[in-house]
Amino acid sequence: MKNQYDALLKACQNGEADKFQQLFSSLSAEQKIEFLSYNDYEAYHQAMASGNLTLFEGITAAIIKSFATDMMDEEEVLIPAFEARQGEGFIQALERQHLAIVESMLFVLFLDYYCNEIINTKSKYIQFVLQHSNLKPAIPDLFKQACATDLDTVKRWVDILPNETLIEICNPKFSELNQEASRSCFYYVASPEILDFLWNNLSPVIQATIANNVFPGCLVYQVKKEEVAIIEKILSLLDEKQQSHCFKFEDYNCFVYAADRGSLDIIKLLWKTFSSEDKINALKASNYAAYRLASKANHIQIISFLESVAPAPILLEMQPAVSQPIK
């Protein structure tokens, strides 16, 4: 069988789709399965590297047909094939600038993350994506994944990304059809340093827009993730009026979520930053939701803290509210 497999691999290497199909069709079902995973899925990677889209799509379809089960999505079976050689075929496709292959891979469910990871390692790969309009839809996800990685990766992007594109990714237009795509890259930052770097690459006008439109939802998102350092950085970039605007988003949801999760550090950070008016309004929000949810979850430290900071008249209303519904 080795001679047959070597002949098939040579056809893959040379991008000979017809010859490959002729040889592959002569194999038994068991032999096809064995060949597809042979030598760490070499055929899959050789086809990718060849740049022949017909050949690559044929092998991809064969892998899905051979290895898919009812327990996973079809494209999910491609992950072991891709990882078996650490994305070697995709790297070669990038190096050889095989646009059709790169485009095909960037929009495959489950594999986009792994492909993005590779592209984000080198400026020349990023430049390749930026040069081709077909790949433009992948740019926001690539950049967001860079923001979730490290500062050096973000800098690599910002060095060559057109300023108008950076603004679009930082302050995207909202789409009810795809709320995930509408999220700003600020939602995904892995560290306060990345957030600060992005912020400092924006003009004061854009900063003000982001403070008003992006940071309110982003603050709630970071509270849900319990990212104390990032929350602290967001608040440090805002003036008192902008902070209050963020706090009021969805009726002080940042405060309510922190209490519900038992995040005492975040509760204390928010409380320290609240104005006198925000403190009262945050306690009273949604019929004392922060206190009620903390009580139902038995977050003793949160309960004690809220009781210790609540003015006497508020405390008298707050404690009976535990048994009441949200208003």
C-alpha positions in Angstrom: 0.0 0.0 0.0 2.9 2.4 0.6 3.6 2.7 -3.1 -0.1 3.6 -3.7 -0.1 6.1 -0.9 3.1 7.7 -2.1 1.7 8.1 -5.6 -1.4 9.7 -4.1 0.7 12.1 -2.0 2.8 13.0 -5.0 -0.4 13.9 -6.9 -1.4 16.1 -3.9 2.0 17.7 -3.8 1.8 18.6 -7.5 -1.8 19.8 -7.3 -3.1 17.1 -9.7 -6.7 16.8 -8.8 -7.8 14.5 -11.7 -4.9 12.1 -11.1 -5.5 12.1 -7.3 -9.2 11.3 -7.9 -8.4 8.5 -10.2 -6.0 6.9 -7.8 -8.2 7.6 -4.7 -11.3 6.0 -6.3 -9.5 2.7 -6.7 -9.0 2.3 -3.0 -11.4 0.4 -0.8 -13.4 2.2 1.9 -11.1 1.0 4.6 -8.0 2.0 2.6 -9.5 5.5 1.9 -9.9 6.1 5.7 -6.4 4.8 6.3 -4.9 7.0 3.6 -6.6 10.2 4.7 -5.0 10.0 8.1 -1.8 8.5 6.8 1.4 10.2 8.0 -0.5 12.8 10.1 -3.0 13.7 7.4 -0.2 14.5 5.0 -2.6 14.5 2.0 -4.8 17.2 3.5 -1.8 19.5 4.1 -0.1 18.8 0.8 -3.4 19.6 -1.0 -3.6 22.9 0.9 0.0 23.8 0.1 -0.5 23.0 -3.6 -3.0 25.8 -4.0 -5.4 23.6 -6.1 -8.8 24.4 -4.6 -10.6 21.5 -6.4 -8.1 19.0 -5.0 -8.2 20.5 -1.5 -12.0 20.6 -1.4 -12.2 17.0 -2.6 -9.9 15.8 0.2 -11.7 17.9 2.8 -15.0 16.4 1.7 -13.5 12.9 1.9 -12.3 13.5 5.5 -15.7 14.8 6.6 -17.4 11.8 4.9 -15.0 9.3 6.5 -14.7 10.6 10.0 -17.9 12.6 10.8 -20.2 11.2 13.5 -23.6 12.1 14.9 -21.8 13.5 17.9 -20.1 16.4 16.2 -20.5 18.9 13.4 -19.0 18.0 10.1 -16.3 20.6 10.1 -15.3 19.7 13.6 -13.6 16.5 12.3 -11.2 18.7 10.4 -9.6 20.0 13.6 -7.5 16.8 14.3 -6.4 16.9 10.6 -5.4 20.5 10.8 -3.6 20.2 14.2 -1.8 16.9 13.3 0.8 19.0 11.5 0.3 22.3 13.4 -1.4 23.9 10.4 1.6 23.2 8.1 -0.4 23.2 4.9 -2.1 26.4 5.7 1.2 28.0 6.5 2.5 27.0 3.1 -0.6 28.3 1.5 0.1 31.7 3.1 3.7 31.6 2.2 2.8 30.8 -1.4 -0.1 33.3 -1.4 -2.7 30.8 -2.5 -5.7 33.2 -2.1 -8.4 30.6 -2.9 -7.1 28.2 -0.2 -6.7 30.9 2.4 -10.2 32.3 1.7 -11.7 28.8 1.9 -10.0 28.1 5.3 -10.8 31.5 7.0 -14.5 30.9 6.6 -14.7 27.3 7.7 -16.5 26.8 11.0 -14.2 25.6 13.8 -11.0 26.1 11.8 -11.1 29.9 11.6 -9.7 30.2 15.1 -6.6 28.1 14.3 -6.1 29.9 11.0 -6.4 33.3 12.7 -3.8 32.2 15.2 -1.3 31.5 12.5 -2.0 34.7 10.5 -1.6 36.8 13.6 2.0 35.5 14.1 3.5 37.4 11.2 3.1 40.9 9.7 3.4 39.5 6.1 0.4 37.2 6.7 -1.6 40.1 8.0 -0.5 42.2 5.1 -1.7 39.5 2.7 -5.1 39.5 4.3 -5.3 43.3 4.1 -4.4 43.3 0.4 -7.3 41.1 -0.8 -10.9 42.3 -0.7 -12.1 38.7 -0.6 -10.6 38.4 2.9 -11.9 41.7 4.2 -14.8 40.0 6.1 -12.2 38.1 8.2 -10.4 41.2 9.4 -12.6 42.0 12.5 -12.4 38.5 13.9 -8.6 38.3 13.2 -8.1 41.6 15.1 -10.4 40.6 17.9 -8.4 37.4 18.3 -5.2 39.4 18.3 -6.6 41.6 21.1 -7.3 38.4 23.1 -3.7 37.2 22.6 -1.1 39.7 23.7 0.1 43.3 23.2 2.8 42.4 20.6 0.2 40.8 18.3 -2.0 43.9 18.6 0.9 46.2 17.8 1.7 44.1 14.8 -1.8 44.8 13.5 -1.9 48.4 14.4 1.4 49.1 12.6 -0.2 48.2 9.2 -3.9 48.5 9.7 -5.5 51.5 8.0 -6.8 54.0 10.7 -10.4 53.9 9.4 -10.4 50.1 9.7 -9.1 50.3 13.3 -11.9 52.8 14.1 -14.5 50.5 12.5 -13.3 47.5 14.6 -13.1 49.6 17.8 -16.5 51.2 17.2 -18.5 48.9 14.9 -22.0 49.6 13.7 -24.6 47.6 15.7 -26.4 44.8 14.0 -29.3 43.0 15.6 -28.8 40.1 13.2 -25.3 39.4 14.5 -24.7 40.9 17.9 -21.4 39.0 18.2 -20.0 40.7 15.1 -21.2 44.0 16.4 -19.0 43.8 19.5 -16.0 46.1 19.7 -12.6 44.7 20.0 -12.5 46.3 23.4 -14.7 43.4 24.6 -11.9 40.9 23.9 -8.7 42.6 25.3 -6.6 40.2 27.2 -5.0 42.9 29.4 -5.3 46.5 30.6 -2.2 47.2 28.6 -3.9 46.2 25.3 -6.9 48.3 26.2 -4.7 51.3 27.0 -2.7 50.9 23.7 -5.9 50.8 21.6 -7.3 53.8 23.4 -4.2 55.9 22.8 -4.3 55.1 19.1 -7.7 56.8 18.7 -8.5 60.4 18.4 -10.3 62.3 21.3 -13.5 62.4 19.2 -13.5 58.6 18.7 -12.6 58.1 22.3 -15.7 60.1 23.3 -17.8 58.0 21.0 -16.5 54.8 22.4 -16.9 56.0 26.0 -20.6 56.7 25.2 -21.5 53.8 22.9 -19.0 50.9 23.6 -17.8 51.0 27.1 -21.3 50.7 28.8 -21.8 47.3 27.4 -18.2 46.4 27.6 -18.1 47.2 31.3 -21.0 44.7 31.9 -19.2 42.1 29.8 -16.0 42.5 31.8 -17.9 42.3 35.0 -19.4 38.9 33.9 -15.9 37.7 33.2 -14.7 39.2 36.5 -11.8 41.0 34.9 -11.0 43.4 37.7 -7.9 44.9 36.2 -9.6 45.6 32.9 -12.6 47.1 34.6 -10.3 49.4 36.6 -8.6 50.5 33.4 -11.9 51.3 31.7 -13.0 53.5 34.6 -9.6 55.2 34.7 -10.0 56.4 31.1 -13.3 58.1 31.8 -14.3 61.3 33.4 -17.0 61.3 36.1 -19.9 62.0 33.7 -18.8 59.2 31.4 -18.4 56.8 34.3 -21.9 57.5 35.4 -23.2 57.0 31.9 -21.6 53.5 31.9 -22.9 52.6 35.4 -26.5 53.5 34.4 -26.4 51.1 31.4 -29.4 48.7 31.7 -30.2 50.0 35.1 -26.8 49.5 36.8 -26.4 46.0 35.4 -22.7 46.1 36.0 -23.3 46.4 39.8 -26.2 43.8 39.8 -24.1 41.2 37.9 -21.2 41.7 40.2 -23.4 41.1 43.2 -25.1 38.1 41.7 -21.7 36.5 41.0 -20.4 37.3 44.4 -17.5 39.5 43.1 -16.7 41.5 46.1 -13.6 43.2 44.6 -15.7 44.5 41.7 -18.5 45.6 44.0 -16.0 47.6 46.1 -14.3 49.0 43.0 -17.6 50.2 41.5 -18.8 51.6 44.8 -15.6 53.5 45.3 -16.0 55.1 41.8 -19.8 55.8 42.1 -21.0 59.3 42.7 -23.3 59.8 45.7 -26.3 59.7 43.3 -25.0 56.5 41.6 -24.6 54.8 45.0 -28.3 55.3 45.9 -29.5 54.4 42.4 -27.3 51.3 42.1 -28.7 50.0 45.4 -32.3 50.7 44.4 -31.9 49.4 40.8 -34.6 46.9 39.7 -36.1 46.8 43.2 -32.8 46.3 45.0 -31.7 43.6 42.6 -28.0 43.6 43.7 -29.0 42.8 47.3 -31.8 40.4 46.4 -29.6 38.3 44.1 -26.7 38.3 46.5 -29.0 37.1 49.3 -30.6 34.4 47.1 -27.1 33.2 46.2 -26.0 33.4 49.8 -23.0 35.7 49.0 -22.4 36.6 52.6 -19.6 39.1 52.0 -21.6 41.0 49.4 -24.6 41.0 51.7 -22.6 42.4 54.6 -20.9 45.0 52.4 -24.2 46.3 50.9 -25.8 46.4 54.4 -22.8 48.3 55.7 -22.9 51.0 53.0 -26.6 51.5 52.6 -28.1 54.5 54.3 -30.6 53.6 57.0 -33.8 54.5 55.0 -32.5 52.4 52.0 -31.6 49.5 54.3 -35.2 49.4 55.6 -36.5 49.1 52.1 -33.7 46.8 50.9 -34.0 43.9 53.3 -37.8 43.2 52.8 -37.2 43.3 49.0 -35.4 39.9 49.1 -38.8 38.2 48.8 -40.1 40.5 46.1 -39.9 40.3 42.3 -37.8 42.5 40.0 -39.6 45.6 39.0 
